[in-house]
């Protein structure tokens, strides 16, 4: 049971790491998208 919790925690940390690494550059590139959506309206 303890090992299962440690594995889940490790996976959660890995996912959080990937989110932080990939989300930061994506956040700066996503603001232009709302402008394109507004233009189509």
TIGUPA-186592 format. One record per residue: residue in one letter; x, y, z of N, C-alpha, C in turn. Coordinates in steps of 0.2 Angstrom, whole numbers, plus 5000, padded with zeros to 4 digits. Layout:
REM residues N
AXYZXYZXYZ
...
This chain:
REM residues 41
X500449945000500050005000500450065000
X501050065004501450125005501750134998
X502050084995502350084988501850114983
X501250094983500750124978500650194979
X500650224985500650294987501250334984
X501850304985502450334983502450334975
X502250284972502250284965501750334962
X501150344965500650394963500950464964
X501250474969501550534971502050554966
X502550504964503050514959502750534952
X502250494950501850514944501550584944
X501250604950500950664950501550724950
X502150714953502650754952502950764945
X502950704941503150704934502650744930
X502050734931501550774927501550844929
X501650864935501650934937502350964934
X502850924933503450954930503350964923
X503050914919502850924912502450984911
X501950994915501451044915501851114915
X502251124920502651184921503051194916
X503451144913503851154908503551174901
X502951144900502651154893502151204894
X501851224899501351274900501651344900
X502251354903502451424903502551454896
X502951414891502951444884502351444881
X501851394882501251394879500751454881
X500851474888500451534890500651594886
X501251604884501451664881501251664874
X501151604871500951594864500151594863
X499751584869499051574868498651644868
X498851694871498551764870498351774863
X498751764858498551784851497851744849
X497751684851497151644849496551684850
X496351714856495751744857495651794852
X496151834849496051884844495851854838
X496151794836495851764830495151744831
X494951714836494251694838493751754837
X494051814840493551874839493551894832
X494051894828494051914821493551874817
X493451804819493051764815492351784817
X492151814822491551834824491351894820
